[in-house]
């Protein structure tokens, strides 16, 4: 059977389909949109993709994403941030969610994922030893474990708690409160969310 689409378009669909959450039909729609779009849009997208590896790097202290010309994350070096308070998150983009609240004035530590034996991710793949060093070096008083409310996130949180305790560090450890989001009916809430909502109930 003859080729249905130009090779360049098929190649673009194939590459877009490699992105997480992008199926065949979505990849086709994206590719066709880009084909019809002004070249200014496609050139800008191409340039941004080309530069992402050379202009973005990981902070050696917090493991957050930073500009290539920076040595350490501004969220760590900023004198207004409390280095004695660390929020531990799974991925760099989790920082954005916490920063948007405008409530957190401490620093961050990115683990680089969550423990998942099925995916071959164990504690040795996470930035846990570096966290222990930060606790010692910055005289940290509290760790907020802000991993996701998933089986992997819970397992990581429990391991982290035990790891820090076994290291003999006297530091307060807290966990983000969990509950049922506003607008969600009980019948649609998952078991983990409901369990945390019960544990975190308060007197009214």
N, C-alpha and C positions, 0 to 999 in steps of 0.2 A: 504493500500500500504506500502511496506517495506521502511525502511529509506534509502534515496538515498546517503547520505554522513555520514561519521563517526560523532558521536555526538560532539566531540571536535571541529571539523572543522565547523560544523553547528553553534556551540556556538560562535566561533570566527567571522564568517560571520555576525551573529546577532548583536554582540557587535560593530563591525566596521560599520555596517549600521546605528548605532545611531549617528555617527559623522555627523556634518552639511555638506551638499553637497555630501555625499556619498550614492549613490543608491545601489540597490541590486546587480547589475552586477559589479559595482566597488568594493563593499565589497567582492564579490566572488573572483575577481582578486587579491585584496590585500591579502586575506586569503590564496589563493593558492600560491602566491609568498612567503609568510612567511613560508608556509609548506615546500617549496622546498629550502628555503634559508639556509645558514650556521647558525648553532646554535649561533654563535657569534653575528650575526645580531639580531636574535630574543631575545637573552638574553640581549643585549644592549637596545633594544626597551622596553622590559619588565621592566628593571631596571629604565630606564628614566621615564616611566609612574608611576612606584611605588614611585619614589622619588619626583615627581612634587609637591605634596601637602605638604610634610614635609620640602622641601628645598627652596620653593618659598613663599614669602608673599607680602603683600601690604604695601607700604610706608605710614605711618600715616599722612604725611604732603602733599605729592603730589599725593598719591594713584597710583603711578607707581608700577610696579612689581620689587621686589628686592630680593637678596639672603637672606635666613633666618637669617644669622648671622649679617646682616646689620641693623642698627637702622633707618636710613633715606636714601633716594635715593642719590647716588653720584652726580646725575645731579642737586641736590639741595644744597648739602654741598660743592661742588667744588667752590673754591674761584674765579675761572675764569668765573663762570656763573653770569649773572646779575639778582639778585633777584627782581629787580624793574620791570622786564619784564616777563610776564607769558603768555605762549601759552596754551589755554584751549582746550583740546581734548576730544573725546568721550571715547575712549578705550586705554588701555596701549600700544597696538601695534601701535597706531597712532604716538607715539613718535618716533618709529624707522624710519618712513617715513620722518619726519622732520629732524631728526638727520643725515640722509643720505645726505641731501643737503649740510651739513657743513656750512650753513649760519646763523643758529639760535644759539645765545649765551645766551639766557635767561633760565628760568626754565619752568617747566610744571605743569599743574594741570589736572588730569584725572577725568572727571565727573562720569564715570562708566556707560555710555550709553547715550541715547537721549530720549527725551520725546516722548512717544508713547501710547496714551490712549488705543488703541486696545490691546496692550500687557500689559496693566496695569502699565506702567511706567510713573509716574508723577514727578514733580520737587522734591517731598519729597524723591524720591528714588535716587536722584543724589547728588553729593558732592558740592552743591552750597553754603550752609552756611559756609563750611570750606574754600571755595574760598574767601568769603567776609572777613573772619578772616585773611587770608594770606595777602589780600590787605591792611588791617589795620596794621598788625604786621610788614610787610616788606616794608611799605611805597611804595607800588607798583605804578608805574607811567603809565604803559600801559598794557592792556589786549588784547591779540590777540585771537579772537574767531575762533578756527580752527575746528569747527564741520563739519561734512560731508555735501556735497551739495545734501541733500535729504530733503524731506518734514519734516521729524523728526528733522534733523540737523538744518534746517532753523527755525523751531518752537522753538527749544532749544536755538538757538542764540538770537532770539528776546526776549524770556523770560528772558534769562540771562542779556541782556542789560537793560531791564526794572527793574529787581531785583536789580542790582547794582546801578542804578540811584535812585530807591526808598530808597535804604540804605543811600543815601546822600553822596556817596563816589565820590570824585573828581579824577577820573582816566580816562585816554584816552582809548577808546575802538576802536579797529580796527578789520577788518574781512579779512581773506585770500582772495586775488583776485581770482575771478572765470573766467573761459573762456573755449574756445574750445581747447581740447588737440591737439597737433601736429599730423597730419596724419589722423584726423577724418573729414569726410565730413559733411557739414551742415545738410544734410538730415538725418544723423544718430545721431545728437546731440539732447539730450532731452530738454524739455521746460525750465527747471530750468537753465541748463548750458547756453543755448542761452540767457536767460534773463540776467544772470550775465555778459555774454560776452558783451552785449549791454551796460549795466550799467558801465562796467569797460573799455569801449573803450577809446583810447587815440589818440591824434593828431599825425600825421606822416608828 
